[in-house]
């Protein structure tokens, strides 16, 4: 007899476990399966925005995480010619940031899912899906079948569930950069401060037990040589720190050497799709499509849990509930998707973008607005308004008369894109 549940969540990391916690608390019988064992690492960024930290508090795991990683309440964004200083995250948006390694974060979430009543089965790979009258009705594993009226695919970039259901992609844009990160011993940084810089397009933040983690996006030319491998070892000494005496180029650095090798990935793609990484939480109901994955705990997991609870509680059909949630997710994420696409574009930013960056850095109100955009509190269009672009363009035309044709061309492109 196959084990039967209300919901099966495939993927136990920071997308699947939060959803399982919420569903188990709602009284559902939930099974979480993951091919990995925990604690274990995965290719991922480390930063959790204040909005995600609030979710961690709601899940009951924040205190445990704060014991092993510091709260980050200040930050610096270093544009090419401007510095945006962000402070008092907790006062402004209600929570600090965290820089938690996935080996720590995921293990804490998996434990919390089990404590909430979900059945957690690690080292259990999904080998296939069970179909019943044209619908997904469970999963196959080497240990046997698991059945449920709803299967959720939260298994990351290379989702087995997405592959098995043939989930379609839409509005996909290619990765403009290859990302890498490393840990540095002996780097002296403030525990509550993160730094994001255009110099080398890198970021640094506290990340115990070694204090700093940095992401070093390279030029797109590395994509061709590494695209076949989801996790790559950096090759160019010009782009990646190598050797035990390598030092990251952020302000306030001291004698600090890299701890372990650099790690990199060419597999981060941008797409708000039915089978992709960028979208922020998961659902699989039908065979044709419906699979989503998530890098961090987010409000979308909360909304999805509520939609599943309504659907399985008899308040509506599963299809309608998940379709409504999917449309809400796209509306909620659409502007941030394109904002992140522009921010992550390779090469130097356009002159007009640089003018807008300088204006934001000089205006405390705009600086606070940028923090709220990054925290998903405010849509990018509320900050990057036509009036801001017009003011920045006018100032740039006066201060850089030799660049007028370029600036006007960039202004036209920006208007068309918006």
C-alpha positions, 0 to 999 in steps of 0.5 A, spaced: 500 500 500 502 506 498 503 511 503 497 517 502 498 524 504 494 530 503 500 534 500 507 531 497 512 537 497 518 535 493 524 539 495 526 540 502 530 546 502 528 553 503 522 553 498 519 546 500 520 546 508 516 553 509 510 551 505 510 544 509 510 548 515 504 552 514 500 546 511 502 541 517 500 547 522 493 547 518 492 540 520 494 537 513 498 530 512 504 533 509 510 529 506 516 532 504 521 528 500 528 530 498 534 527 495 539 530 499 541 529 506 541 535 511 545 539 513 548 539 506 550 545 502 547 547 495 549 553 490 545 559 492 546 566 494 546 567 502 542 574 503 535 573 506 531 580 505 528 583 511 521 581 508 524 573 508 526 574 515 519 576 517 517 569 514 522 566 518 520 569 524 513 567 523 515 560 522 519 560 528 526 559 526 529 566 526 531 565 533 535 559 532 538 562 526 540 569 529 544 564 534 549 562 528 548 568 524 548 576 525 542 580 523 544 585 518 542 592 519 546 596 515 548 596 508 552 600 502 551 599 495 557 602 491 555 604 484 560 606 479 560 613 482 556 613 487 555 610 494 548 609 497 548 608 504 542 604 507 541 604 515 536 602 520 533 596 516 529 594 522 526 601 523 524 602 516 522 595 514 521 592 520 526 586 520 534 586 519 537 582 513 541 575 514 546 572 511 545 565 512 549 559 509 544 554 506 548 548 509 545 552 516 538 555 513 536 549 510 537 544 516 534 549 521 528 549 516 527 541 515 528 540 522 522 545 523 518 542 518 518 535 522 517 539 528 510 542 525 508 535 524 510 534 516 513 527 515 520 528 512 524 523 508 531 525 506 535 521 501 529 520 497 529 521 490 523 522 486 524 517 480 517 518 477 510 521 477 504 517 478 498 519 474 491 518 475 486 520 469 490 525 466 493 528 473 498 527 478 496 523 483 503 522 487 510 520 486 515 514 485 521 513 489 526 507 490 523 506 496 516 506 494 510 510 491 507 516 495 500 518 493 497 525 494 491 529 490 496 535 490 504 534 489 508 541 489 515 541 486 520 545 490 526 542 488 530 548 485 533 550 478 533 543 475 527 541 478 525 533 477 518 535 477 518 540 472 522 536 467 517 530 469 511 534 467 514 538 461 513 545 464 513 550 459 517 556 460 515 563 458 519 570 458 525 567 459 532 571 458 539 568 458 543 569 464 548 575 463 553 573 468 556 567 471 556 567 479 561 565 484 563 566 491 568 564 496 569 565 504 575 569 507 578 568 513 580 574 517 576 579 513 575 585 518 567 587 517 562 589 521 557 584 523 551 588 522 553 591 515 553 588 508 556 591 502 554 591 494 559 594 489 559 595 482 567 594 483 568 587 480 560 587 481 561 583 488 557 583 494 560 581 501 557 580 508 558 576 514 557 569 513 559 565 519 564 561 521 568 565 516 566 572 516 565 574 509 562 571 503 563 574 496 559 573 489 563 575 483 559 575 477 564 575 471 563 577 464 558 573 459 564 570 456 564 565 461 557 562 460 559 559 453 565 555 457 561 553 463 554 552 460 554 545 460 555 544 468 551 547 473 556 548 478 563 550 475 570 552 478 572 559 476 578 559 471 580 566 469 586 569 474 583 576 472 576 574 474 577 570 480 581 570 487 586 565 487 591 562 492 591 562 499 593 570 500 587 572 495 584 578 498 577 581 496 576 588 494 571 591 499 573 597 503 576 595 510 579 589 508 585 586 512 590 581 511 585 575 509 585 569 505 580 565 502 578 559 505 577 553 500 576 554 493 571 559 489 565 556 487 561 558 481 555 557 477 553 558 470 546 555 471 542 561 474 537 563 469 532 569 469 525 567 468 518 568 471 516 561 469 512 555 470 518 551 471 524 556 473 528 558 478 527 565 479 519 565 481 519 564 488 515 559 490 512 552 488 506 548 485 504 542 481 497 540 480 496 538 472 501 534 468 501 539 462 504 544 466 505 548 473 511 547 477 515 553 480 521 553 485 524 558 490 530 561 492 528 564 499 522 564 504 517 569 501 510 571 501 508 567 495 509 561 500 504 564 505 499 565 499 500 558 496 499 555 503 493 559 504 490 557 496 492 550 498 488 550 504 482 553 501 482 548 495 483 542 499 478 544 505 472 544 500 472 552 498 474 551 491 477 546 486 484 545 486 485 548 479 482 554 480 485 556 486 492 554 484 491 558 477 488 564 481 495 564 485 499 563 479 496 569 476 497 573 483 504 571 483 506 573 476 502 580 478 506 580 484 513 579 481 513 581 474 516 588 475 521 585 480 523 580 475 525 586 470 528 590 475 533 584 477 534 583 469 536 590 468 540 590 475 544 584 473 545 586 465 553 585 464 557 590 462 557 598 465 551 601 466 548 606 461 550 613 462 542 615 464 542 609 469 548 612 472 545 619 473 539 616 476 544 612 481 547 618 483 540 622 484 538 616 488 544 616 492 544 624 494 536 624 496 535 620 503 527 619 500 529 616 494 535 611 498 529 609 503 525 608 497 530 603 494 531 599 500 523 598 500 524 596 492 529 591 494 525 588 500 519 587 495 515 592 499 514 597 493 514 596 486 520 599 482 515 603 478 513 607 484 521 609 485 523 609 478 518 614 475 518 618 469 519 624 473 526 621 476 528 619 469 526 626 466 530 629 472 536 625 471 536 626 464 536 633 464 541 634 469 546 629 465 545 633 459 547 639 462 553 636 466 555 632 460 554 636 453 558 631 449 554 625 451 547 628 449 546 623 443 548 617 447 543 620 453 537 621 449 538 614 445 538 611 452 532 615 454 528 613 448 530 605 450 528 606 457 521 609 455 520 603 450 522 598 455 518 601 461 
